[in-house]
Amino acid sequence: MSISKEQLSDYKDKYEEAENLVEVDSKHDPPTEPYRSHYKAMEILVEMQQNLKNLLNDLPEDENDDTRRLLLYILGFLYKDTGRICVWTQELTNGEKDLMKCLELLEPYKMNQECVNAYLGALNQIGVLWSNRNDATTSKEYLERADKLFNEFKASKKSPFTIYDIFGSKDEIEHGKGMDMLEQTHTLTLYYLAQILGVLGDLHQSAVLCHRTLQRQLEFNDYEHVDWALNAATLSQYFFQNDRHTESRHHLAAASYIMGKYESQMLQPEMSEDERSAVLEVFNHRSADINRCWAKYGLNLLLESRNRLMKDDEDDSDKDKIQEGMEKVSLGEQCKFESLAIGPFEDVITDQYALMFDDAKPIFLAIQTWLNKAKEYYTLDSEASEYAKIVQDQASAYKYLAFYDFDDGNRCKLHKRQADLLEGLLTMNPTYYMNICREVWFELGSTYSTMMDIKLEAFEKLKIQENPRPHVINKINLLCQKSITKFQEFIDSYSDKGTNELRKNIPADEMQPILFTYFQIGRLYYKFITPDKKSQITNVSNCLKYYTLFMKTYDENKPLAEHFKQEYGVCREMVELLPLKIMKLRSEAEGSA
């Protein structure tokens, strides 16, 4: 007994119905029944499985092997598909059973062109299944098996089949479709493996596989433009965080190129107004996200440039090392999209570290352009939290640029622009946006403190040459007070309103800036300039108060001690000296009364 052409045609029709339910109809399932179409497909596939198993059981002992293998190949595909549906619907135990049945049935034939696609698909799904169980190590084992089998099969030069090729006769094989499926399956293998390696901490190899996934999607024209661009822009963030600015810029340029290509074709004449609006909304949203990724790249480039120049042991040889470092980055493993003409997008910003103001300014201007574009989508009214993050990035760009300007007046102007941007965010209600307000209070405290230091340094130089004008002293004192006020607002946000004491169980990562703030407020009170002895006593007493608070909090949070050894030494010395200074000031005040 052999299986008839009519039977195979019937199976093909049923399989097509199930596939259509999963790939098409499921997209329109109601939220109340998100898996309705998947369950309908499952019923069809399970019925087919049972029929095939009955046919296999009914085969006579002398039946030729070709019929038996044909039934096993189809059954293997069906188990792969029911297993995939179970993984999708989070029925992992049933999914594992069906996927393992697929591997069991097809193990002797996994290099055969008829079933390699089913076997590889099952390995992928088991990898996903174990990932869903938070077992990245087991997931990696199955995905690496899939990667190895793919390479072995490709080396064999065979042409793989789809299940539809098995349903039809030799004359009905759709040449090329099986290879397309094989390549798509392997792309998914690399994608899943990249995610798993990221979980396991192998971030470099994960990034390389992410790039290979993107490259393969381009090569086989198997991608959605917006998703591809967003993934490329996201991958760029890994590269710049690891001093690989050349690769980071390249992926951002590729993202912008693909978005530009999509923009030229995304609106079709047959679209309804609702469809056009939906497409434009997605495009504008993701374009804003990619602009923000570009800005993050620029900010990181300025920050890393500043950090390198600030190293205490830097000399001329260190400057050479900076350039050598960039060459090393460029000569590393090349992750490039050779098929994309993205040079003009790369030329918008450098991939070299900034050494002087003239290097930093073009980076700064590019950052502001990208962030202003992002603010066209993320507005204060529609997306307040994201809008605030964009404004904070704009403020950071001014801070980083100020580092490169050696003119005190210009530096203060840049920090003033930074402060003005941040002050604008304090219209946000702390009840709903407490984390943002805390970040802004802290950053404003630091900004006004920096401006005060710049003006105080100029004041000290001026004192040597001539008597400073009162408005200079007033400006220093005003900046001192502004800084203290913002830092105090930051601390108050962690305090119990009834006792003014810090709340219990504040996380360690939040205690660190609180400790820093105590030190800064103590330091700032000591910087006030006034000839009035009573005011001096008040300021020095407040200085003592906050240095004492610093030491008390330091002693209560020993895990943070490693970060504040130098500040602790200063506070310990000042806590011993300041009472004597207060006594002296009181004596002088009484003597002049």
C-alpha positions in Angstrom: 0.0 0.0 0.0 1.4 3.4 -1.0 0.0 6.9 -0.3 -1.9 8.2 -3.3 -1.5 11.5 -5.0 -5.1 12.5 -4.0 -4.2 11.8 -0.3 -1.1 14.0 -0.5 -3.1 16.7 -2.2 -5.7 16.6 0.6 -2.9 16.8 3.2 -1.5 19.8 1.3 -4.8 21.6 1.4 -5.2 21.0 5.1 -1.7 22.1 5.8 -2.2 25.3 3.8 -5.3 26.0 5.8 -3.4 25.6 9.1 -0.5 27.7 7.9 -2.9 30.5 6.8 -4.5 30.5 10.2 -1.1 31.0 11.9 0.5 33.4 9.5 -2.6 35.6 8.4 -5.7 35.1 10.4 -3.9 35.2 13.8 -3.0 38.9 13.2 -6.7 39.7 13.5 -7.5 37.6 16.6 -9.4 39.7 19.2 -7.5 40.6 22.5 -9.9 38.4 24.4 -8.9 35.4 22.3 -5.3 36.1 21.3 -4.6 32.5 20.3 -7.9 31.6 18.6 -6.4 31.0 15.2 -3.4 29.2 16.6 -5.7 26.7 18.4 -7.7 26.2 15.2 -4.5 25.4 13.3 -3.4 23.1 16.1 -6.6 21.1 15.7 -6.0 20.6 12.0 -2.4 19.6 12.5 -3.1 17.2 15.3 -5.8 15.5 13.1 -3.2 15.2 10.3 -0.7 13.7 12.7 -3.1 11.1 13.9 -4.0 10.1 10.3 -0.4 9.8 9.3 0.4 7.7 12.4 -2.5 5.4 11.5 -1.2 5.1 7.9 2.3 4.2 9.3 0.8 1.6 11.6 -1.2 0.1 8.7 1.8 -0.3 6.4 2.6 -3.9 5.6 6.0 -5.2 6.7 7.1 -5.6 3.1 6.0 -2.0 2.2 8.8 -0.1 0.5 10.9 2.3 2.6 10.1 5.3 0.3 6.5 5.4 1.5 7.5 5.0 5.1 10.1 7.8 4.9 7.7 10.1 3.1 5.1 9.7 5.9 7.9 10.2 8.5 9.1 13.4 6.8 5.6 14.9 6.7 5.0 13.8 10.3 8.3 15.5 11.4 7.2 18.8 9.8 3.8 18.5 11.6 5.4 17.9 15.0 7.7 20.8 14.4 4.7 23.1 13.7 2.6 21.9 16.6 5.6 22.3 18.9 6.1 25.9 17.6 2.5 26.7 18.2 2.8 25.4 21.8 5.9 27.5 22.4 4.1 30.6 21.0 1.1 30.0 23.3 3.4 29.3 26.3 2.4 25.6 26.6 6.0 24.7 27.0 5.7 21.1 28.3 3.5 20.1 25.3 5.7 22.0 23.0 8.9 20.2 24.2 7.2 16.8 23.7 6.2 17.6 20.0 9.6 19.2 19.2 11.5 16.2 20.6 9.3 13.9 18.7 10.2 15.8 15.5 14.0 15.4 16.3 13.5 11.7 17.2 11.7 10.9 14.0 14.0 12.8 11.7 17.4 12.1 13.4 18.4 9.4 10.9 17.4 11.6 8.0 18.5 15.1 9.3 20.9 15.6 6.4 18.3 14.6 3.8 17.1 17.4 1.6 13.4 16.4 2.4 13.6 17.1 6.2 16.6 19.3 7.0 14.2 22.4 7.3 11.9 20.7 9.7 14.9 19.5 11.9 16.5 22.9 12.0 13.2 24.6 12.7 12.6 22.2 15.7 16.1 22.9 17.0 15.4 26.7 16.9 12.1 26.3 18.7 13.6 24.2 21.4 16.3 26.9 21.8 13.5 29.5 22.2 11.6 27.1 24.6 14.6 26.8 27.0 15.2 30.5 26.8 11.5 31.0 28.0 12.4 28.7 30.9 15.4 31.0 31.7 17.9 28.2 30.9 20.2 30.1 28.6 22.9 27.3 28.7 20.6 24.6 27.4 19.1 27.0 24.8 22.6 27.8 23.6 23.3 24.0 23.1 20.3 23.5 20.8 21.0 26.7 18.8 24.6 25.8 18.3 23.5 22.4 17.1 21.3 24.2 14.5 24.2 26.4 13.4 26.5 23.4 13.0 23.9 21.4 11.0 23.2 24.3 8.7 26.9 24.7 7.8 27.2 20.9 7.3 24.2 20.8 5.0 25.3 23.9 3.0 28.6 22.2 2.5 26.8 19.2 1.0 25.5 21.3 -1.9 22.1 19.7 -1.7 18.8 21.6 -2.4 16.5 21.4 0.6 12.8 20.9 0.3 9.8 22.6 1.8 6.8 20.5 3.1 5.0 21.5 -0.1 7.7 19.9 -2.2 7.1 16.7 -0.3 3.4 16.8 -0.9 3.9 17.2 -4.7 5.6 15.1 -7.3 9.1 15.7 -8.5 7.8 17.9 -11.3 6.0 20.1 -8.7 9.0 21.0 -6.6 9.3 24.8 -6.3 13.0 25.2 -6.9 14.7 27.7 -4.6 11.8 27.9 -2.0 13.5 25.2 0.2 16.8 27.1 0.1 15.0 30.3 1.0 13.4 28.6 4.0 16.8 27.1 5.0 18.4 30.6 4.9 15.5 32.2 6.8 15.7 29.5 9.5 19.5 30.0 9.9 19.0 33.8 10.2 16.6 33.1 13.0 19.2 30.7 14.6 21.7 33.5 14.6 19.2 36.0 16.0 18.2 33.7 18.8 21.8 32.8 19.5 22.8 36.5 19.7 20.1 37.0 22.4 21.2 34.0 24.4 24.9 35.0 24.3 23.9 38.4 25.5 22.1 36.8 28.5 25.2 34.7 29.2 27.4 37.8 29.2 29.3 37.2 25.9 28.4 40.7 24.7 31.0 40.9 21.9 30.0 37.7 20.2 26.3 38.6 20.7 26.9 41.9 18.9 28.8 40.2 16.0 25.9 37.8 15.6 23.4 40.6 15.7 25.3 42.2 12.9 25.4 39.0 10.9 21.6 38.7 11.4 21.1 42.2 10.0 23.5 41.5 7.1 21.7 38.3 6.2 18.3 40.1 6.2 19.7 42.6 3.7 21.3 39.8 1.6 18.0 37.9 1.3 15.8 40.9 1.3 14.0 39.5 4.3 13.3 42.4 6.6 10.8 45.1 7.6 12.5 48.5 7.1 11.6 50.1 10.4 12.4 47.1 12.5 15.7 46.6 10.7 16.7 50.3 11.1 15.8 50.3 14.8 17.8 47.1 15.5 20.8 48.5 13.7 20.6 51.8 15.7 20.2 49.8 18.9 23.3 47.7 18.1 25.2 50.9 17.6 24.8 51.6 21.3 26.8 48.5 22.2 29.6 49.5 19.9 30.1 53.0 21.2 29.9 51.9 24.8 33.0 49.7 24.0 35.0 52.4 22.3 34.1 51.2 18.8 32.9 54.4 17.4 33.6 53.5 13.8 31.3 50.5 13.9 28.7 52.4 15.9 28.5 55.3 13.4 28.3 52.8 10.6 25.3 51.1 12.0 23.6 54.4 12.7 24.3 55.5 9.2 22.8 52.2 7.9 19.7 52.8 10.0 19.2 56.3 8.6 19.8 55.0 5.1 17.1 52.3 5.4 14.7 54.7 7.0 15.2 57.1 4.1 14.6 54.3 1.6 11.4 53.3 3.4 10.1 56.9 3.6 10.2 57.1 -0.2 7.9 54.1 -0.6 5.9 53.8 2.6 2.7 55.7 1.5 0.8 53.9 -1.3 -2.1 55.4 -3.3 -4.5 52.7 -2.3 -4.1 53.3 1.4 -6.9 54.7 3.4 -6.4 57.9 5.6 -6.3 55.7 8.7 -3.7 53.5 7.2 -1.6 56.5 6.1 -1.8 58.0 9.5 -0.8 54.7 11.2 2.3 54.4 8.8 3.3 58.0 9.4 3.0 57.6 13.2 5.3 54.6 13.2 7.8 56.3 10.9 7.9 59.5 12.9 8.1 57.6 16.2 11.0 55.4 15.1 12.8 58.2 13.3 12.8 60.1 16.5 14.2 57.1 18.3 17.0 56.8 15.7 17.8 60.5 16.1 18.1 59.9 19.8 20.5 57.0 19.2 22.6 59.3 17.0 22.6 61.9 19.8 23.7 59.3 22.3 26.6 58.4 20.1 27.7 62.0 19.9 27.3 62.5 23.7 29.4 59.4 24.3 32.1 60.6 21.9 32.3 63.9 23.8 32.3 62.3 27.2 34.9 59.7 26.4 37.0 62.4 24.7 36.8 64.5 27.9 37.6 61.5 30.2 40.7 60.7 28.2 41.9 64.2 28.3 41.3 64.4 32.1 43.5 61.5 33.0 46.1 62.6 35.5 49.0 60.8 33.9 48.3 62.1 30.4 51.2 63.6 28.4 52.1 63.8 24.8 52.6 60.0 24.5 49.1 59.6 25.9 47.7 61.7 23.1 49.4 59.3 20.7 47.7 56.4 22.5 44.3 58.1 21.9 44.9 57.9 18.1 46.3 54.4 18.4 43.2 53.4 20.2 41.0 54.6 17.4 43.1 52.8 14.9 42.8 49.6 16.9 39.0 50.0 17.0 38.9 50.5 13.2 41.1 47.5 12.6 39.0 45.2 14.7 36.5 42.8 13.4 34.8 44.6 10.6 31.0 44.8 11.0 30.0 46.6 7.9 27.2 46.6 5.4 29.2 46.8 2.2 26.0 46.8 0.0 24.7 50.1 1.4 25.8 53.5 0.1 25.9 55.2 3.5 29.0 57.4 3.2 26.9 60.7 3.3 25.3 59.6 6.5 28.6 58.8 8.1 30.1 62.1 7.1 27.6 64.0 9.3 29.8 63.3 12.4 33.3 62.1 13.1 34.3 58.8 14.7 37.5 60.3 16.2 37.9 61.6 19.7 37.8 65.4 20.2 41.1 67.0 21.4 40.2 70.7 21.0 37.2 73.0 21.0 37.2 73.0 17.2 36.8 69.2 17.3 34.1 69.2 19.9 31.9 72.0 18.5 30.7 70.1 15.3 29.8 67.1 17.4 27.9 69.3 19.8 26.0 71.0 16.9 25.1 67.6 15.4 23.8 66.4 18.8 21.5 69.4 19.1 20.2 68.9 15.6 19.2 65.3 16.3 17.7 66.1 19.6 15.6 69.0 18.3 14.3 66.6 15.6 13.4 64.1 18.3 11.5 66.8 20.2 9.2 67.2 17.2 7.8 63.8 18.1 8.4 63.6 21.9 6.7 66.7 23.3 6.1 67.7 26.9 2.4 67.4 26.4 2.4 63.9 24.7 5.5 62.1 26.1 6.7 64.1 29.2 9.2 61.5 30.5 10.9 61.0 27.1 10.8 64.7 26.4 12.6 65.3 29.7 15.3 62.7 28.8 15.9 64.5 25.5 16.2 67.9 27.3 18.6 66.4 29.8 20.7 65.1 26.9 20.8 68.6 25.4 21.9 70.0 28.7 24.7 67.3 28.9 25.9 68.4 25.5 26.4 72.0 26.8 28.3 70.6 29.8 30.6 68.5 27.7 31.3 71.4 25.3 32.1 73.8 28.1 35.1 71.5 29.1 36.8 72.5 25.8 36.4 76.3 26.1 39.2 77.9 28.1 37.5 81.3 28.2 35.9 81.6 31.7 33.1 83.8 30.3 32.2 81.4 27.5 32.3 78.4 29.9 29.9 80.1 32.2 27.6 81.0 29.3 27.6 77.3 28.2 26.8 76.2 31.7 24.1 78.8 32.0 22.4 77.3 28.8 22.7 74.0 30.5 21.1 75.2 33.7 18.3 77.0 31.8 17.3 73.8 29.9 17.2 71.9 33.2 15.3 74.6 35.1 12.6 74.4 32.4 11.9 70.8 33.4 11.0 71.7 37.0 7.6 72.7 35.8 6.9 68.9 35.9 5.0 67.7 39.0 7.3 65.8 41.3 4.4 63.6 42.4 4.3 62.0 39.0 7.9 62.6 37.8 9.9 62.3 41.0 12.9 60.4 39.5 13.2 63.1 36.7 13.0 65.9 39.3 15.6 64.3 41.5 18.0 64.0 38.5 17.4 67.6 37.6 17.8 69.0 41.1 21.1 67.1 41.5 22.4 68.2 38.1 21.4 71.8 38.7 23.2 71.7 42.0 26.3 70.5 40.3 26.0 73.0 37.4 25.6 76.0 39.7 28.5 74.7 41.8 30.7 74.5 38.7 29.8 78.0 37.6 30.6 79.3 41.1 34.0 77.6 41.0 34.8 79.3 37.7 33.9 82.7 39.0 35.6 82.1 42.3 38.8 81.2 40.6 38.6 84.4 38.5 37.8 86.3 41.7 40.9 85.0 43.4 43.1 86.1 40.4 41.4 89.5 40.4 42.1 90.1 44.1 45.8 90.0 43.5 45.5 92.8 40.9 42.7 95.0 42.2 39.7 95.1 44.5 36.9 93.1 43.0 33.6 94.9 42.5 30.7 94.0 44.8 28.6 92.6 41.9 31.3 89.9 41.3 31.0 88.8 45.0 27.2 88.9 44.8 27.3 86.7 41.7 29.5 84.1 43.5 27.2 84.1 46.5 24.1 83.8 44.4 25.5 80.8 42.6 26.5 79.3 45.9 23.0 79.7 47.2 21.4 78.3 44.0 23.5 75.2 44.2 22.7 74.7 47.9 19.0 75.1 47.2 19.0 72.5 44.4 21.0 70.0 46.4 18.8 70.5 49.4 15.7 69.9 47.3 17.3 66.7 46.1 17.9 65.6 49.7 14.4 66.6 50.9 12.9 64.3 48.3 14.3 61.4 50.3 13.4 62.8 53.7 10.5 62.1 56.0 8.4 65.2 56.1 7.6 64.8 59.8 11.2 64.4 61.1 13.3 65.8 58.2 15.4 62.6 58.6 16.3 60.4 55.6 13.8 57.6 55.1 14.9 54.1 56.0 16.0 51.5 53.4 17.0 53.9 50.6 18.8 51.7 47.9 22.6 51.9 47.9 22.8 53.3 44.4 20.6 56.3 45.6 22.5 56.7 48.9 25.7 57.4 46.9 24.5 60.7 45.4 22.9 61.7 48.8 26.3 61.2 50.4 28.0 63.3 47.7 25.4 66.0 48.1 26.0 66.3 51.9 29.7 66.9 51.1 28.9 69.4 48.4 26.6 71.5 50.5 29.2 71.6 53.3 31.8 72.7 50.8 29.5 75.4 49.3 28.7 77.0 52.7 32.4 77.4 53.2 32.7 79.3 49.9 30.4 82.2 50.8 32.2 85.5 50.7 31.0 88.0 53.3 32.7 90.5 55.7 29.8 90.2 58.2 31.0 88.0 61.1 27.5 86.8 62.0 26.9 85.6 58.5 30.3 83.9 58.5 29.4 82.1 61.8 26.2 80.9 60.2 27.9 79.7 57.1 30.7 77.9 58.9 28.2 76.3 61.3 26.2 75.0 58.3 29.4 73.8 56.8 30.1 71.8 60.0 26.6 70.5 60.1 26.8 69.0 56.6 30.3 67.6 57.0 29.1 66.0 60.2 26.1 64.6 58.3 28.4 63.2 55.7 30.6 61.4 58.2 27.5 60.0 60.0 26.0 58.7 56.8 29.3 57.4 55.6 29.7 55.4 58.8 26.2 54.0 58.4 26.8 52.9 54.8 30.1 51.2 54.8 29.6 49.6 51.3 29.8 53.1 49.9 33.0 54.0 51.7 35.2 52.9 48.9 33.8 55.7 46.7 34.4 58.5 49.2 37.8 58.0 50.9 39.2 61.3 49.8 36.0 63.2 50.9 36.0 61.4 54.2 39.6 62.6 54.9 38.6 66.2 54.2 35.5 66.0 56.4 37.3 64.4 59.3 39.9 67.2 59.2 37.3 70.0 58.8 35.1 68.6 61.6 38.1 69.0 63.9 39.0 72.5 62.7 35.7 74.2 62.2 34.6 74.4 65.8 37.8 76.3 66.5 37.1 78.6 63.6 33.6 79.2 64.9 34.9 80.1 68.3 37.4 82.5 66.8 34.7 84.2 64.7 32.4 84.6 67.7 35.3 86.1 69.6 36.0 88.6 66.8 32.3 89.4 66.5 32.1 90.1 70.2 35.2 92.2 70.1 33.9 94.4 67.3 30.5 94.8 68.9 
